[in-house]
Amino acid sequence: MEVQVATLCDSAHDYNHKLCIIGTFDTICSTHLPVVHPQCAIALRICFKPGDEGDHEISINFIDDDGKPKMPSIQSRITVQLPQDAYFLTRNLVINMQRLHFDSVGQFSIDVSADGNMLTRIPLRVMLVDKKKTSS
């Protein structure tokens, strides 16, 4: 099992088994707290090979820099069965989120695991910017 794409973005869609991503980012800036990001998506593309067939539990955990959960864990079950004579199979996962709320600035991450094993970590930084510097 290999993660080919893992990103936080403005929007993502699975269109005819193609992963369409718009506006990937890793930093959210605001002039004040709390920071509320109106809408975004986690976009994942995972490649499975013959040894990966069967049921898999995918977990997505949004955590702060102390490892504390920022929101409830997202769970998804995937059943992988490769077509005969296929060397691999890919699956796209898109998780849409609205009104991400941050009471503090800092480093955060989105941890993606399969069957309890970490696959990848998507970093996110939330920071304050000076309103005077952003208006010039």
C-alpha positions in Angstrom: 0.0 0.0 0.0 1.5 3.3 -1.1 0.2 6.8 -0.7 0.8 8.6 -4.1 -1.0 11.9 -3.1 -1.8 13.3 0.3 -2.7 17.0 0.5 -4.9 19.6 2.2 -6.6 21.7 -0.5 -9.4 24.1 -1.2 -11.4 21.5 -3.2 -11.0 17.9 -4.5 -13.1 15.5 -6.5 -12.9 12.0 -7.8 -14.0 12.4 -11.4 -14.0 9.1 -13.4 -11.3 7.7 -11.1 -9.2 10.8 -11.6 -8.2 12.8 -8.5 -8.9 16.5 -9.3 -7.3 18.9 -6.8 -7.6 22.7 -6.6 -5.6 24.9 -4.4 -3.3 22.7 -2.2 -1.9 24.5 0.9 -0.1 24.0 4.1 -0.5 27.4 5.9 -3.6 29.3 7.1 -3.0 32.9 8.0 -5.4 35.2 9.9 -5.2 38.6 11.6 -7.0 37.4 14.7 -8.0 34.4 16.9 -10.0 32.2 16.7 -9.2 31.3 13.1 -12.0 29.7 11.2 -11.2 28.3 7.8 -14.5 28.1 5.9 -14.0 25.0 3.7 -11.3 22.6 2.6 -10.6 19.0 1.7 -8.2 16.2 2.4 -7.3 14.5 -0.9 -5.7 11.1 -0.9 -4.7 8.7 -3.7 -3.6 5.2 -2.5 -2.0 2.5 -4.7 -2.7 -1.1 -3.8 -0.7 -4.1 -5.1 -1.4 -7.8 -4.9 -0.3 -8.3 -1.3 -2.7 -5.6 -0.2 -5.9 -7.4 -1.1 -8.6 -7.6 1.5 -10.4 -5.2 3.9 -8.5 -2.2 5.3 -9.5 0.4 7.9 -8.2 3.9 7.0 -8.0 6.4 9.8 -7.5 10.1 9.5 -6.6 12.0 12.6 -6.2 15.8 12.8 -3.8 16.6 15.7 -2.0 19.5 17.2 1.7 19.7 17.8 1.3 17.9 21.2 -0.5 15.0 19.5 -3.9 15.9 20.9 -6.9 15.4 18.6 -8.2 18.6 17.0 -11.4 16.9 15.8 -12.9 13.4 16.0 -11.1 10.7 14.0 -12.4 9.9 10.5 -12.7 6.2 9.7 -13.2 4.6 6.3 -13.3 0.9 5.3 -11.8 -0.1 2.0 -12.1 -3.5 0.4 -9.4 -4.1 -2.2 -9.7 -6.7 -4.8 -7.4 -6.4 -7.9 -8.9 -7.4 -11.2 -7.3 -10.5 -12.7 -4.0 -9.8 -14.3 -3.8 -6.4 -12.7 -0.5 -5.3 -11.2 -2.1 -2.5 -9.1 -5.3 -0.7 -8.2 -5.7 2.9 -7.1 -8.3 4.5 -4.9 -9.1 8.1 -4.3 -10.4 9.4 -1.0 -11.7 12.9 -0.6 -12.8 14.2 2.8 -14.6 17.6 2.7 -14.4 19.7 5.9 -16.2 22.9 6.8 -15.5 25.5 9.4 -12.1 24.3 10.7 -11.7 26.1 14.0 -8.4 27.0 15.6 -8.2 28.7 19.0 -4.4 29.0 18.8 -1.6 29.3 16.3 0.9 26.5 15.8 1.8 23.4 14.0 -0.9 20.7 13.2 -0.9 17.6 11.2 -3.3 15.2 9.5 -2.2 11.7 10.1 -3.3 9.0 7.7 -3.1 5.3 8.9 -4.2 2.0 7.5 -4.9 -0.9 9.8 -3.1 1.0 12.7 0.1 1.7 10.7 1.0 5.3 9.8 1.0 5.9 6.0 1.6 9.6 5.8 1.4 12.9 7.7 0.1 16.1 6.1 1.6 19.2 7.9 -0.5 22.4 8.5 0.7 25.6 10.0 -1.7 28.2 11.5 -0.3 31.7 12.0 -1.3 35.3 12.7 -0.2 38.1 10.4 0.0 41.8 11.0 -3.1 43.4 9.5 -1.1 46.5 8.6 1.4 44.4 6.5 -1.4 42.5 4.7 -3.2 45.7 3.5 -0.3 47.3 1.7 
